[in-house]
Amino acid sequence: MTATVSKRARAIRKGVERLSLLEDLTLQQRRNGFERAARLPRPGRLAYDDDAVVGGVPAIVATPTAVPPDRHILYFHGGGYVLGSPTSHIALAGRLGRRAGASVTVIDYRLAPEDPFPAAIDDCLASYRAVLERHDPATIVVAGDSAGGNAVLATLVRANAAGDPMPACAYLLSPWTDLSGSGATFREQADADPMLKPEFVEEAAEMYANGRPLDDPELSPLFADLAGLPPMLVQTGLDEILLDDSRRLVEGATAAGVDITLDLAAGMWHVYPAFAGLMPEADEALVRAAIYIRAKAPAAIAA
């Protein structure tokens, strides 16, 4: 923590610290608790379709109502591949879409352990291909937080290898790029990050991997061939355990020729932009992301 962190952020940090995913709960109880904790009021000036289906995958679609959107964001939610849903993340995605002048689709990909790897990525790729059928790739952004950031990378690596068009850019919030937890901050910052603890991450990784090596590039895109991927913005808090997941991703992507930008925030924790509307640091992060998205996926110029 630093003196520059807002009073609201300090209060939210304390609230997050009181919540724990490591209590003696069943997976379903954890899922229910995650949904309650993550569910924020949906922003206005958006029309919501809670019954959408994209590429055969259930989804929520939010569309700005003030002006027609110039671009589309496909959003993959976080939750360690075992928690989360479009309902838990539509507020965050909607706020991002409204700032970026974009419609947003948040898909309900299948979760482990009921459906381990590659079910989630199969769903993400199917939804991406469906979005490609409806939108010009130059107007598409693929975004995700935590495990959703992992899904963005894994999906784009598979899509690129298959010859599918790449989107205009990707936006990754605290991406989980290394399921093996080999980054130094994974342990060193366990006490600094109020949101995410190594024990939960390790448990989720094992459920998702279902016996595959955790450093398999298909599970941990940090070790994948990233050449040919689109420009990316990575936003990460300096206090989080997955900080090295972002730092090393940027190093590897840069070496592979990818245009990638790392946005680090002092005093912030895992997926801190999720608190947009509640603290200024999160609002400012989404503004920076929206500026990036608008620049990489500019509105089409009328003939």
N, C-alpha and C positions, 0 to 999 in steps of 0.2 A: 504494500500500500504506500501511496505517496500523498503529499499534501494537496496535490492537484486533483485527486479523486473527489467527486462531488459528494455532498451529504447524502443524496438519494442512493448513490452507488454504495456508500458505506452501510447504509441501512439494509439495502437489498442483499449485500454480502452476508450480513449477519443472519438474515432470514434464510438464505440458501444454506448456510452452515448448519442451521437447525434441522434441515431436511437431509435424510440419508437414504441412499439406495442400498446400504449394507445392513439394514436391520434384518431380523430373522423373519422374512416375509416370503411367501410363495411368489413365483414369477407372475402369476395373475394379479396378486396384490401389488406387486411393484408396478405392473402395467397400469393398474387403476390409479395408483398414487401418482405416477408420472403424468397421466392424462390430466388429473386434477391440478397438479402443480404447474404444468406447462400451459394450461388453457387460459389465455388472456382474452379480453374483449376483442371482438373482430372490429377492425377499423371501418369507418363509414365511407361513403362514396365509392363502394364496390358492390357489384352484384355477385351473389354466391350461388353456384350450382353444386349442391352437396351430393348429387346422384350421378355425377359424370362418370364415364368410362372411357379411358384413353389407352388404346392398344390392348384392350381386354382387361385392363387394370382399373379397379375402382379409384376414384379421385374426387377432389374438390377443386373447382375452378372458380377463381375470383377475377372479375373484369371491371376495370374502372368505368364509372358511369358519367363522369364529367366530360371527358373527351375520349374519342376512340383510341385504344392503345396502339402504339407504334411498334411494339415488340412483344415477345412472349417468353416467360420464364417457366421452365420446367424445374420443379423443386423436389428434392429428395430429403425427407426428414431424417433427423438423427434419433439416437436411442440405442446405440450399440447393436443394431440389427435384431434386437429382441424386444424393444419398447418403441412406443411412439406411433403416430398415425397422422393423416391429414388434419384431423380435428385438433390435435395438439400443436400443430405448426402453421395452421392457416392464418393466424393473426400475424405472425412474423412474416410469412410469405406475402400476405396481403399488404402489409406496410411497405415492404420492399417494392412490390409491384406498383403501388400507388405513387411512390417517389420516382420510380424508374419509367413511368408511363407505359406499363406493361400489364397484360393479362398474365395470370399465374395459375399453373396446374400443380397441385401437390398430390402425388400418387400414394396409394395404400399398398405398397409392395409387401410381399409375404415375409413373415418374421420367423427367425429361429427361436427355439429348437424344432418347432413343428416343421418348418421348411428351411433347412440350412442352405448354405451356399451350394449351388449358384442361383437359387430361386429368386432372391431379391434382385440380383443383377439381370437375370432373365426378364423380370418385370420392368426394371428400369430401361433396359434396351428396347423392349417392346413399346413402352410409352414414348421413348425418344423417337423411334421410327414413326410412330403415329403422329407425333407433333411435326416431324419433317414433312409428312404428307399434307399438313394443313398450313404450314408457315414456311416462308423463305428462310433457309439456314442463316442468312445474314441478319435476321431479326430474332433469332433464337438464342436464349441464354440458358445454360444448365447450371443449377445452383444446389447447394446442400450443406448441411451442418453436421459435424462430427462423423458418425457413420454414413450420413448422407453425403458428406464430402468424399468419403471413400467410394461411395457408390457412383458419384459423378466421375471420378477418375477411372474406376473400373469399367464403367459404361462407355466412356469416350475411348478408352484404349481398345475395347472390343469393337466398337463401331468403326474406329479408324482402321483397324486391321481388316475389317470386312469391306472397306471401301465406302462406307456411308459418309455423307457430307458432315463436316464439323460445324458446330454452332459458331456464332459470332464471338462468344467468350464463355468463360465459366467463372462462377463466384463460389468460393469455398470458405466456410466459416469454421474455424478450428478443426480442420479435417483430420480424421483418424486414418493416417496413411500407413502405419506400421503396426499390424496386429500382434507382432512378436514383442512389442514393448522394449525395443533395444535402444531407444533414445535416452540420454542421461536425465532429461527433465521428467521422464515418466516416474522415476522414484524420487529424485531430488526435490521436486515441487509438490509432492503429495500433500504437504501441510499448507501450501500456499493456495491451492486450488479448492475453493469451497464447493464447486459443482461436481467434480469428477474425481473418483478415487481409483487407484490401480487395481484393487481387488475386484471391483465391478467390471472394469475393462477386461481383465483377464478371464473372468467368468463368461462374459459375453462373447469374447473371441473364441473360446472353446466351443460354445454352443453353436456359433455361426460356422466355424470351420469344419466341424463334424469329422475330426480326425486328420484333416489335411495339415501339412506343415504351415505354421502361422506366417512364415516368411515367403510363402508361395506368392509370386508376383500377382496372381489373380486375386488373392486375398489382401495382399499388402501392396498397393500400387506404387509405394515408395520405391520398390525394387523392379517395377515394370519398365518397359521401353516407352518413354513418354514423347518421343519424337513425333511430330506431326499434330500434336494436340493444340487446341486454340489458345488464345491469350487467356490468362487467368489472374484473378485477384484473390489473394489469400488474406483473411483477417483473423488475427489471433491475439489473445491476451498474453501479456508477459508473465502472468502468474499461473499459467495452466500447465498441467502435466503433459499435454500433447504439443507443447511449444516446439520441441525438437522434431515432431512429425511435420510441422510446417516449415521450419528452417531447412531441414534436409530435403523436403520436397522441392523447395525453391532452388536449392543447390543443384539437385538432379535435373529438374526441368530446365534450368538455365543451361546446363551442360548439354542437354538434348536439343537446344535451340528454341525452346518455348519462351514466348514473351510472358513473363510472370512477375507479378508485383506483390510484395509482402507488406502488409499494413499491421504494425504491431502497436498495441495499446498498453501503456503502463498502468499497473494496478488492476488490470482486468483479468477475468477468469474465462473458463471454457464456455464458448458460444454466448458471450456477453451481449451481442446485438439482439438476442432474443428478448431482452428487456426494453426494447424500443417502446416509447410511450410512458415508461416509468423512470428512466434515468437518462440524462443528457448524453453520456458517453455512448449509449446504445443508439440513440437518435442520430448522433453525429456519424457513427459508423455506417448506418444505413444511407445517410446522405452521401458519404464518400463512395459507397458501393453503387448508388444510383448514378452518380456522376460518371463513374467508370463504365457502367453498363450503357448509359446513353452515348458515351464516346465510342465504345466498341461496336455498338449496334445502333447506329444513327437511324433516324426516321427516313423512310424513302422520300426522295424528292419528286414531287408531282411533275408529270410530263408537261 
